[in-house]
Amino acid sequence: MRTIFKALIIFTIIFMFGACTSIDSEEDLEEVNEYIIPNEIQRIIDKVENLAKKYALQLDGEWADEYVNCLDSEEAREYKGYSNLKATLDQFRIECGADRIYVLTDINAGDEYFELTIDSSKQPDEWMGKYKIEDHYISAQKGVPQPSDFAKKNNEGLLIWSASAPVYDSSGYVVGILNIDYPIPEIEAYPELIIE
């Protein structure tokens, strides 16, 4: 019994010593803590991801087929059904309080960008504007909804957290990714979770 107890004490000391010596400085401690997301922030991130999933599901099928017709027409925002496509995103944005809801499509898989198409923001970016690839775009393109890794400021300086989800046509192909930019002023207290 004493042997087991001694072994347990020695193991505990070794484990604690190893754990303590792996963090050599405050910088190391910051590296360990930088990915710990506070519960209040995680709840908002989960909410944004769930909204992206929910609304993307509502775009699957008929809306997505019309979206493909819009792309194929090469008429951009002059396409006869564009206003209806955008109105659906506008409705989602107003309903959930997002800053912006928009669709990106990877027109040229060989470059480092996704292209903007339908944009429900108050000041829409240009049609086929290039958006540098981010992890959550790639994940959604592969069929897996995902939030962004960090918050960022939009063009108006509003702190937002983003999430992306795939949009499927009636044949089951991912034809675009739905993106939600959601206001997250609470993140200001955690500058390590904000990227420029």
C-alpha positions in Angstrom: 0.0 0.0 0.0 2.8 2.4 1.0 4.6 1.6 -2.3 1.6 2.5 -4.4 1.1 5.7 -2.4 4.8 6.6 -2.9 4.6 5.9 -6.6 1.5 8.0 -6.8 3.2 10.9 -5.1 6.3 10.6 -7.3 4.1 10.5 -10.4 2.2 13.6 -9.3 5.4 15.5 -8.6 6.8 14.5 -12.0 3.6 15.5 -13.8 3.4 18.8 -12.0 7.0 19.6 -12.6 6.6 18.8 -16.3 3.5 20.9 -16.6 5.1 23.8 -14.8 8.3 23.7 -16.8 6.5 23.6 -20.2 5.5 27.3 -19.7 8.8 29.3 -19.5 7.5 32.8 -19.6 4.4 35.1 -19.7 4.6 34.9 -23.5 4.3 31.1 -23.4 1.3 31.5 -21.0 -0.3 33.9 -23.5 0.2 31.4 -26.3 -1.6 28.8 -24.2 -4.4 31.2 -23.3 -4.9 32.9 -26.7 -7.3 30.2 -28.0 -9.4 30.0 -24.9 -12.7 31.5 -25.9 -14.8 32.9 -23.0 -18.3 31.3 -22.7 -20.1 34.6 -23.5 -18.2 34.9 -26.8 -18.6 31.2 -27.6 -22.4 31.5 -27.3 -22.4 34.3 -29.9 -20.1 32.3 -32.2 -22.4 29.3 -31.9 -25.4 31.5 -32.7 -23.8 32.9 -35.8 -22.9 29.4 -37.0 -26.4 28.1 -36.4 -27.9 31.1 -38.3 -25.6 30.3 -41.2 -26.7 26.6 -41.2 -30.4 27.5 -40.8 -30.5 30.1 -43.6 -28.4 28.0 -46.0 -30.9 25.1 -45.6 -33.6 27.5 -46.6 -31.7 28.4 -49.8 -31.1 24.8 -50.8 -33.0 23.6 -53.9 -35.2 26.2 -55.7 -33.4 29.3 -54.6 -30.0 27.7 -55.4 -31.2 26.6 -58.8 -32.3 30.2 -59.6 -28.9 31.4 -58.3 -27.2 29.1 -60.8 -29.4 30.5 -63.6 -28.3 34.0 -62.5 -24.6 33.0 -62.7 -25.1 31.2 -66.0 -26.9 34.2 -67.5 -23.8 36.4 -67.0 -26.2 39.3 -66.5 -25.0 39.8 -62.9 -27.4 42.1 -61.0 -29.3 42.8 -64.2 -30.6 39.2 -64.2 -34.4 39.2 -64.0 -34.5 37.1 -60.8 -31.7 38.9 -59.0 -34.0 41.1 -56.9 -35.9 38.1 -55.6 -32.6 36.3 -54.8 -31.4 39.4 -52.9 -34.8 40.0 -51.2 -34.5 36.5 -49.5 -31.1 37.5 -48.0 -32.4 40.9 -47.0 -35.2 39.2 -45.1 -32.8 36.9 -43.3 -30.5 39.8 -42.4 -33.4 41.9 -40.9 -34.8 38.9 -39.1 -31.6 37.9 -37.3 -29.9 41.3 -36.8 -26.9 40.4 -38.9 -24.8 43.2 -40.3 -24.5 41.5 -43.6 -25.5 38.2 -45.4 -23.9 37.4 -48.7 -23.1 34.6 -51.1 -19.6 33.7 -52.4 -18.8 31.3 -55.2 -15.5 29.9 -56.1 -15.5 30.8 -59.8 -11.9 29.9 -60.4 -10.7 27.0 -58.2 -7.1 27.7 -59.2 -6.8 31.2 -57.7 -6.8 32.3 -54.1 -10.2 34.0 -54.0 -13.9 33.4 -53.7 -16.1 35.8 -55.7 -19.0 37.9 -54.3 -22.4 37.6 -55.9 -25.6 38.3 -53.9 -24.9 40.8 -51.2 -27.6 41.9 -48.7 -25.6 44.6 -47.0 -26.7 48.2 -47.0 -23.8 49.1 -49.2 -23.1 46.0 -51.4 -19.7 45.3 -52.7 -19.3 45.0 -56.5 -20.5 41.9 -58.3 -17.7 39.3 -58.5 -15.5 41.2 -56.0 -12.7 39.0 -54.9 -12.5 37.8 -51.3 -9.3 36.2 -50.1 -9.8 32.6 -49.1 -10.4 31.9 -45.4 -10.7 28.6 -43.6 -14.4 28.8 -43.1 -15.0 29.5 -46.8 -13.1 26.3 -47.7 -14.9 24.3 -45.1 -18.3 25.4 -46.3 -17.3 24.8 -49.9 -16.6 21.2 -48.8 -20.1 20.9 -47.2 -19.2 21.6 -43.6 -20.5 24.8 -41.9 -17.9 26.7 -39.9 -17.4 30.0 -38.1 -14.4 32.1 -38.6 -11.4 31.7 -36.2 -11.3 35.4 -35.2 -13.4 38.6 -35.1 -12.6 41.5 -37.4 -13.7 45.0 -38.2 -15.8 45.6 -41.3 -15.4 48.6 -43.6 -17.5 50.8 -41.1 -15.3 49.7 -38.1 -18.0 47.4 -36.6 -16.6 44.3 -34.9 -18.1 41.2 -36.5 -17.8 37.4 -36.3 -18.5 35.5 -39.4 -19.8 32.0 -40.3 -20.2 30.2 -43.6 -22.4 27.3 -44.7 -22.9 25.5 -48.0 -25.8 26.1 -50.4 -26.9 23.1 -52.5 -28.8 23.1 -55.7 -31.5 20.5 -56.3 -29.0 18.1 -57.7 -27.1 18.1 -54.4 -24.1 20.2 -55.6 -22.6 23.0 -53.5 -23.1 26.1 -55.8 -22.2 28.8 -53.3 -21.5 29.5 -49.7 -23.8 31.6 -47.5 -21.9 34.0 -45.2 -23.1 35.9 -42.2 -21.3 38.8 -40.6 -22.8 39.3 -37.1 -22.1 42.2 -34.8 -20.0 41.2 -31.7 -19.2 44.4 -29.7 -18.5 42.1 -26.7 -15.2 41.0 -28.4 -13.6 44.3 -27.7 -12.8 43.1 -24.2 -10.7 40.3 -25.9 -8.4 41.9 -28.4 -6.4 38.7 -28.8 -9.5 37.3 -30.6 -9.6 40.2 -33.2 -7.5 40.3 -36.4 -6.9 43.3 -38.5 
